[in-house]
Amino acid sequence: MKFILSLLTLTISCAISALEPVDLEPVDLEPVSIIYMIGDGMGPAYTSAYRYYIDNPNTEVIEQTIFDELLVGMASTYPRDNTLVTDSAAAATALATGYKTNNGIVGLGPDLTPLLTLLERAKELGYNTGLVVTSQVNHATPASFIAHIDSRNKYNEIADQYLDHRIASRLKIDLMLGGGLMYFQRKDRNLLAEFDELGYQIITDYRKLVSLKTLPVIGLFAPKGMQHAIDSDDKIRLATMTNKALSLLDEKPFFLLVEGSQIDWCGHSNDIACAMAEVHDFAEALKVAKQYVEQHPNTLLVATADHSTGGLSLGSNGKYLWQASIVREIHASAKSLTKTLLASPNTWQNIWLRETKISLSPKSQEDFQTAIDAWDAILKTEGKNNLIEKKVSAIQQIVIKLINQHSHTGWTSNGHTADDVQIFSMGRSRELFFGSMDNTDIAKKIFTILE
């Protein structure tokens, strides 16, 4: 009987305790700022190559990179159609909305129904919004977060939507940094003048980036895409712009899209030195974002790629070798190097050795000279200006082939591939991105954070 009374007393006591207030850790209800970074075309082979490219050859250990440090998962990239190989528009739409669409479509479903994007949802919630890219700001990836159109190639119409499509009478974007001036200052419409009337500070000179002090701002630094990192005065222009963007957006919760746009462009050209310079710029921008998150814990950083480009492989033609040391010695894009060589056709061999440190065999030198002479003969005969660009393109392919052969860099395509891509994350709710998922899942998980 005593045991039953004791048990009854304990039960009543527990019931009363359950009604009493319990001290819980305070829930952080502050909106979470989002830094969303996309390395366009940056498949896993690119970050592996970067590890070896950036490695200190004077140490025995191959050091980890920022990508190794922040790696948390992998994502599939296939589009809605049956190709399995996505383009940037379909991939970016998936990353921006959480829904698949067909290649070439921006911000719309396959049936051309508009899809709500993460940037639009953030603006609905009163966030500041921004984008930083090295392509034109109305290129496929950034466009997929702001515009809704049936073709990524309608650049003027996309630019128009940046101003015409609004949320509760407010423009969707508070900060834009990148290229694309020709689409915003046109004969038929001067969008920059209209932005100016709405109070945007506008600059077109990259050197004036430091002058930007308050939102809203637009910086357009090239007619189309910005200069390749490897050819630029500022080799880490994406990191520089990201740092400026974060300093301006810091006043209240924000959504910032950062794209390393030209990793993809260098991949399409199969230009390994160009690609590594772009990955380095993206890595430095990722470090800037990481430092911001360390100082502002209520921030989520998510980085990924939209797809891989070029079918890059480290090692080729059966050789168990990849010569990162050769890639490190090249300090110009293949196109820029080609123009330098063609500007001095009588001394190109000396320029080649100086700019690449690659000793060509007599046969390779002879073949190169033959190609130059053949084009010179055509130019004299045809006398057409458009042939000059064709000549540069043809000789550029020889330059790329020689660099890839000597560094043992392999490529399977000048287009995209269906490889899975990596996910990198830190900060608030980073555990949501652990493991294997689809690219649409990344957006869906970020939407839950914005709710």
MOSULNOR-V199686 format. One record per pair of residues at least 24 apart in sequence whose ideal C-beta (glycine too) atoms are under 10 Angstrom apart, sorted by the first residue. I is the first residue (numbers start at 0). J is the second residue. If there is no record, write none. Layout:
BEGIN
i=<I,I>
j=<J,J>
END
This chain:
BEGIN
i=<27,27,27,29,29,29,30,30,30,30,30,30,30,30,30,30,30,31,31,31,31,31,31,31,31,31,31,31,31,31,32,32,32,32,32,32,32,32,32,32,32,32,32,32,32,32,32,32,32,32,32,33,33,33,33,33,33,33,33,33,33,33,33,33,33,33,33,33,33,33,34,34,34,34,34,34,34,34,34,34,34,34,34,34,34,34,34,34,34,34,34,34,34,34,34,35,35,35,35,35,35,35,35,35,35,35,35,35,35,35,35,35,35,35,35,35,36,36,36,36,36,36,36,36,36,36,36,36,36,36,36,36,36,36,36,37,37,37,37,37,37,37,37,37,37,37,37,37,37,37,37,37,37,37,37,37,37,37,37,38,38,38,38,38,38,38,38,38,38,38,38,38,38,38,38,38,38,38,38,38,38,38,39,39,39,39,39,39,39,39,39,39,39,39,39,39,39,39,39,39,39,39,39,39,39,40,40,40,40,40,40,40,40,40,40,40,40,40,40,40,40,40,40,40,40,40,40,40,40,41,41,41,41,41,41,41,41,41,41,41,41,41,41,41,41,41,41,41,42,42,42,42,42,42,42,42,42,42,42,42,42,42,42,42,42,42,43,43,43,43,43,43,43,43,43,44,44,44,44,44,44,44,44,44,44,44,44,44,44,45,45,45,45,45,45,45,45,45,45,45,45,45,45,45,45,45,45,45,46,46,46,46,46,46,46,46,47,47,47,47,48,48,48,48,48,48,48,48,48,48,48,48,49,49,49,49,49,49,49,49,49,50,50,50,51,51,51,51,51,51,51,51,52,52,52,52,52,52,52,52,52,52,52,52,52,53,53,53,53,53,53,54,54,54,56,56,56,61,64,64,64,64,64,65,65,65,65,65,65,65,65,65,65,66,66,66,66,66,66,66,67,68,68,68,68,68,69,69,69,69,69,69,69,69,69,69,69,69,69,70,70,70,70,70,71,71,71,71,71,71,71,71,71,71,71,71,71,72,72,72,72,72,72,72,72,72,72,72,72,72,72,72,73,73,73,73,73,73,73,73,73,74,74,74,74,74,74,74,74,74,74,74,74,74,74,74,74,75,75,75,75,75,75,75,75,75,75,76,76,76,76,76,76,76,76,76,76,76,76,76,77,77,77,77,77,78,78,78,78,78,78,78,79,79,79,80,80,82,82,83,83,84,84,84,84,84,84,84,84,85,85,85,85,85,85,85,86,86,86,86,86,86,87,87,87,87,87,87,87,87,87,87,87,87,87,87,88,88,88,88,88,88,88,88,88,88,89,89,89,89,89,89,90,90,90,90,90,90,90,90,90,90,91,91,91,91,91,91,91,91,91,91,91,91,91,91,92,92,92,92,92,92,92,92,92,92,92,92,93,93,93,93,93,93,93,93,94,94,94,94,94,94,94,94,94,94,94,94,94,95,95,95,95,95,95,95,95,95,95,95,95,95,96,96,96,96,96,96,96,96,97,97,97,97,97,97,97,97,97,97,98,98,98,99,99,99,100,101,102,102,103,103,103,103,103,103,104,104,104,104,104,104,104,105,105,105,105,105,105,105,105,105,105,105,105,105,105,105,105,105,105,105,105,106,106,106,106,106,106,106,106,106,106,106,106,107,107,107,107,107,108,111,111,111,112,113,113,113,113,114,114,114,115,115,116,116,116,116,116,116,116,116,116,116,117,117,117,117,117,117,117,117,117,117,118,118,118,118,118,118,118,118,118,119,119,119,119,119,119,119,120,120,120,120,120,120,121,121,121,121,121,121,121,121,122,122,122,122,122,122,122,122,122,123,123,123,123,123,124,124,124,124,125,125,125,125,126,126,126,126,126,126,126,126,127,127,127,127,127,127,127,127,127,127,127,127,127,127,127,128,128,128,128,128,128,128,128,128,128,128,128,128,128,128,129,129,129,129,129,129,129,129,129,129,129,129,129,129,129,129,129,129,129,129,130,130,130,130,130,130,130,130,130,130,130,130,130,130,131,131,131,131,131,131,131,131,131,131,131,131,131,131,131,131,131,131,131,131,131,131,132,132,132,132,132,132,132,132,132,132,132,132,132,132,132,133,133,133,133,133,133,133,133,133,133,133,133,133,133,133,133,133,133,133,133,133,133,133,133,133,134,134,134,134,134,134,134,134,134,134,134,134,134,135,135,135,135,135,135,135,135,135,135,135,135,135,135,136,136,136,136,136,136,136,136,136,136,136,136,136,136,136,136,137,137,137,137,137,137,137,137,137,138,138,138,138,138,138,138,138,138,139,139,139,139,140,140,140,140,140,140,141,141,141,141,141,141,141,141,143,143,144,144,144,144,144,145,145,145,145,145,146,154,154,154,154,154,155,155,155,155,155,155,155,156,157,158,158,158,158,158,158,159,159,159,159,159,159,161,161,161,162,162,162,162,162,162,162,163,163,170,170,170,170,172,172,172,172,172,173,173,173,173,173,173,173,173,173,173,173,174,174,174,174,174,174,174,174,174,174,174,174,174,174,174,175,175,175,175,175,175,175,175,175,176,176,176,176,176,176,176,176,176,176,176,176,176,176,176,176,176,176,176,177,177,177,177,177,177,177,177,177,177,177,177,178,178,178,178,178,178,178,178,178,178,178,179,179,179,179,179,179,179,179,180,180,180,180,180,180,180,181,181,181,181,182,182,182,183,183,184,184,190,190,191,191,200,205,205,205,205,205,205,206,206,208,208,208,208,208,208,208,209,209,211,211,211,211,211,212,212,213,213,214,214,214,214,214,214,215,216,216,216,218,218,224,224,224,225,225,226,226,226,227,227,227,227,227,227,227,227,227,227,227,227,227,227,227,227,228,228,228,228,228,228,228,228,228,228,228,228,228,228,228,229,229,229,229,229,229,229,229,229,229,229,229,229,229,229,229,229,229,230,230,230,230,230,230,230,230,231,231,233,234,234,234,234,234,234,235,235,235,235,235,235,235,235,235,236,236,236,237,237,237,237,237,237,237,237,237,237,238,238,238,238,238,238,238,238,238,238,239,239,239,239,240,240,240,241,241,241,241,241,241,241,241,241,242,242,242,242,242,242,242,243,244,244,244,245,245,245,245,245,245,245,245,246,248,249,249,249,252,252,252,253,254,254,255,255,255,255,257,257,257,257,257,257,257,258,258,259,259,259,259,259,261,262,262,262,262,263,263,263,263,263,263,263,264,264,265,265,265,265,266,266,266,266,266,266,266,266,266,266,266,266,267,267,267,267,267,267,267,268,268,268,268,268,268,268,268,268,268,268,269,269,269,269,269,269,269,269,269,269,269,269,269,269,269,269,270,270,270,270,270,270,270,270,270,270,270,270,270,270,271,271,271,271,271,271,271,271,271,271,271,271,271,271,271,271,272,272,272,272,272,272,272,272,272,272,272,272,272,272,272,273,273,273,273,273,273,273,273,273,273,274,274,274,274,274,274,275,275,275,275,276,276,276,276,276,277,285,285,288,288,288,289,289,289,291,292,292,292,292,292,293,293,295,295,296,296,297,297,298,298,298,299,299,299,299,299,299,299,299,299,299,299,299,300,300,300,300,300,300,301,301,301,301,301,301,301,301,301,301,301,301,301,301,302,302,302,302,302,302,303,303,303,303,303,303,303,303,304,304,304,304,304,304,304,305,305,305,306,306,306,306,306,306,306,306,307,307,307,307,307,307,307,307,308,308,308,308,308,308,308,309,309,309,309,309,309,309,309,309,310,310,310,310,310,310,310,310,310,311,311,311,311,311,311,311,312,312,312,312,312,313,313,313,313,314,314,314,314,315,315,315,315,315,315,315,315,316,316,316,316,317,318,318,318,319,320,320,321,321,321,321,322,322,322,322,322,322,323,323,323,324,324,325,325,325,325,325,325,325,325,325,326,326,326,326,326,326,327,327,328,328,328,328,328,329,329,329,329,329,329,329,330,330,331,331,332,332,332,333,333,333,333,333,333,333,333,333,333,334,334,334,334,334,334,335,336,336,336,336,336,337,337,337,337,337,337,337,337,337,337,338,338,338,340,340,340,340,340,340,340,341,341,341,341,341,341,341,341,344,344,344,344,347,347,351,351,354,355,355,355,355,355,356,357,357,357,357,357,358,359,359,363,363,363,363,363,366,366,367,367,367,367,370,370,370,371>
j=<296,297,427,252,297,427,121,124,125,126,251,252,253,254,297,448,449,126,252,254,296,297,298,299,426,427,428,445,448,449,121,126,127,245,248,249,251,252,253,254,255,291,292,295,297,298,299,300,426,427,448,117,118,121,126,128,252,253,254,255,256,298,299,300,301,426,427,445,448,449,129,241,244,245,248,253,254,255,256,257,284,285,287,288,289,291,292,295,298,299,300,301,302,425,426,94,95,117,118,121,130,144,254,255,256,257,258,288,299,300,301,302,303,441,442,445,131,237,241,255,256,257,258,259,281,284,285,288,300,301,302,303,304,423,424,87,90,91,94,95,132,140,141,143,144,256,257,258,259,260,262,263,281,301,302,303,304,305,420,66,237,257,258,259,260,262,263,277,278,280,281,282,284,285,302,303,304,305,307,420,421,423,87,90,91,132,133,134,138,139,140,258,259,260,261,262,263,264,266,277,281,304,305,306,308,87,90,259,260,261,262,263,264,265,266,267,274,277,278,304,305,306,307,308,309,311,415,416,420,66,259,262,263,266,274,277,278,281,302,303,304,305,306,307,308,311,420,421,76,262,266,304,305,306,307,308,309,310,311,415,416,417,418,419,420,421,70,73,304,307,311,418,419,420,421,266,274,307,308,309,310,311,312,313,408,409,410,416,418,259,262,263,265,266,271,274,275,277,278,281,304,307,308,309,311,313,420,421,70,278,281,282,304,420,421,423,311,312,313,321,271,274,275,278,311,312,313,321,323,326,406,408,262,274,275,277,278,279,281,282,323,278,313,323,275,313,321,322,323,324,326,327,271,272,274,275,276,278,279,313,321,323,324,326,327,275,278,279,282,323,327,323,324,327,323,324,327,323,278,279,282,285,286,281,282,283,284,285,286,288,289,302,423,278,281,282,285,302,421,423,423,285,286,289,423,425,285,286,288,289,300,301,302,421,422,423,424,425,429,302,421,422,423,424,301,302,421,422,423,424,425,429,430,431,432,433,434,303,419,420,421,422,423,424,431,432,433,434,435,436,440,441,303,418,419,420,421,422,434,435,436,303,304,305,419,420,421,422,432,434,435,436,437,438,439,440,441,417,418,419,420,435,436,437,438,439,440,303,304,305,306,307,415,416,417,418,419,420,437,438,306,417,419,437,438,102,103,104,109,306,417,438,104,108,109,104,109,415,417,416,417,306,307,412,414,415,416,417,418,305,306,307,415,416,417,438,139,151,305,306,414,415,134,138,139,140,142,143,151,258,260,263,305,306,308,415,138,139,140,142,143,148,150,151,152,305,139,143,151,305,306,438,139,140,143,303,304,305,306,415,420,438,116,138,139,140,141,142,143,144,151,256,258,305,306,438,116,139,140,142,143,144,147,151,305,438,439,442,143,305,437,438,439,440,441,442,140,143,144,256,301,303,304,305,438,439,441,442,445,119,120,140,141,142,143,144,145,256,439,441,442,445,120,143,144,147,439,442,443,446,437,438,439,440,441,442,443,444,445,446,439,442,443,437,438,439,143,149,151,415,139,148,149,150,151,152,139,143,147,148,149,150,151,137,138,139,140,141,142,143,144,145,146,147,148,149,150,151,152,153,156,157,160,142,143,144,145,146,147,148,149,151,157,160,164,143,146,147,148,149,147,147,148,149,147,146,147,148,164,143,147,442,147,446,143,144,145,146,147,171,254,256,442,446,144,254,256,441,442,443,445,446,448,449,143,144,145,166,171,172,254,255,256,144,145,147,164,166,171,254,166,254,445,446,449,450,166,171,252,253,254,255,445,449,165,166,167,169,170,171,172,173,254,166,167,169,171,449,252,254,449,450,167,169,251,252,173,248,251,252,253,254,255,449,172,173,174,214,215,244,247,248,249,250,251,252,253,254,255,166,169,170,171,172,173,174,175,214,215,248,253,254,255,256,172,173,174,175,176,214,215,216,240,241,243,244,245,247,248,253,254,255,256,257,161,172,173,174,175,176,177,240,244,254,255,256,257,258,174,175,176,177,218,236,237,238,239,240,241,242,243,244,245,255,256,257,258,259,260,284,175,176,177,178,179,224,225,237,240,256,257,258,259,260,261,176,177,178,220,221,224,225,226,227,228,231,236,237,240,257,258,259,260,261,262,264,277,280,281,284,177,178,179,221,223,224,225,258,259,260,261,263,264,177,178,179,180,181,182,183,219,221,222,223,224,225,260,161,172,175,176,177,178,179,180,182,183,217,218,219,224,258,260,161,175,177,178,179,182,183,190,223,177,178,179,182,223,224,258,260,263,258,260,263,305,256,258,259,260,263,305,172,175,177,179,256,257,258,260,256,305,171,172,254,256,258,170,171,172,175,256,171,179,181,182,183,223,181,182,183,185,187,188,190,182,182,182,183,184,185,188,190,183,185,187,188,190,193,190,194,217,188,190,191,193,194,197,199,190,193,194,197,199,215,199,215,217,254,256,199,214,215,216,217,244,247,248,253,254,255,199,200,211,214,215,216,217,218,240,243,244,247,248,253,255,199,201,215,216,217,218,219,244,256,202,205,208,211,216,217,218,219,220,225,236,237,239,240,241,243,244,247,257,217,218,219,220,221,224,225,236,237,240,258,260,218,219,220,221,222,223,224,225,226,260,261,217,219,220,221,222,223,224,225,217,218,219,220,221,222,223,219,221,222,223,219,222,223,217,219,219,222,217,219,217,219,247,231,232,233,236,239,240,232,233,233,236,239,240,242,243,244,239,243,240,243,244,246,247,246,247,247,250,244,247,248,250,251,253,247,243,244,247,243,244,260,261,264,260,261,261,332,335,261,264,265,268,270,272,273,274,276,277,280,331,332,333,334,335,259,261,262,265,273,274,275,276,277,278,279,280,281,283,332,261,265,270,272,273,274,275,276,277,279,280,329,330,331,332,333,335,336,273,276,330,331,332,334,335,336,276,280,280,276,277,279,280,283,330,276,279,280,281,282,283,284,286,287,280,283,284,261,277,279,280,281,282,283,284,285,287,279,280,281,282,283,284,285,286,287,288,280,283,284,287,280,284,287,280,281,283,284,285,286,287,288,291,283,284,286,287,288,290,291,287,284,287,288,287,288,290,291,292,294,295,298,291,291,291,294,295,297,298,449,298,445,449,288,291,298,300,281,284,285,287,288,300,302,284,305,283,284,285,302,304,332,304,307,308,309,304,305,306,307,308,309,415,308,332,308,309,332,333,306,307,308,309,310,311,410,412,413,414,415,416,308,309,410,412,413,414,415,308,309,332,333,334,392,395,396,399,410,413,308,309,310,311,333,396,399,400,402,403,408,409,410,411,412,413,309,329,331,332,333,334,336,395,398,399,402,403,408,410,309,311,313,321,323,325,326,329,333,399,402,403,406,408,409,410,325,326,327,328,329,330,331,332,333,336,355,399,402,406,408,326,329,331,332,333,334,335,336,399,402,308,309,311,326,332,408,323,326,327,329,326,329,330,331,332,332,423,425,423,425,426,423,425,426,426,424,425,426,427,429,425,426,426,427,426,427,426,427,425,426,427,424,425,426,427,428,429,431,432,444,445,448,449,423,424,425,426,427,429,422,423,424,425,426,428,429,431,432,441,442,444,445,448,421,422,423,424,425,432,420,421,422,423,424,432,438,441,418,419,420,421,422,423,438,415,420,438,414,415,416,417,418,419,420,438,412,415,416,417,418,419,420,421,410,412,413,414,415,416,418,408,409,410,411,412,413,414,415,416,409,410,411,412,413,414,415,416,418,408,409,410,411,412,416,418,407,408,409,410,411,406,407,408,409,406,407,408,409,403,404,406,407,408,409,410,411,403,404,407,409,407,404,407,409,407,406,407,406,407,408,409,357,402,405,406,407,408,406,407,408,356,406,355,356,357,402,403,405,406,407,408,355,402,403,405,406,408,356,406,354,355,356,357,406,354,355,356,357,398,402,406,354,355,355,398,395,398,399,394,395,396,397,398,399,400,401,402,403,391,392,394,395,398,399,395,394,395,398,399,402,390,391,392,393,394,395,396,397,398,399,391,394,395,367,371,391,394,395,397,398,371,374,375,387,390,391,394,395,368,371,372,375,371,394,398,401,398,398,401,402,405,406,405,401,402,404,405,406,405,401,405,397,400,401,404,405,397,401,394,397,398,401,394,396,397,397>
END
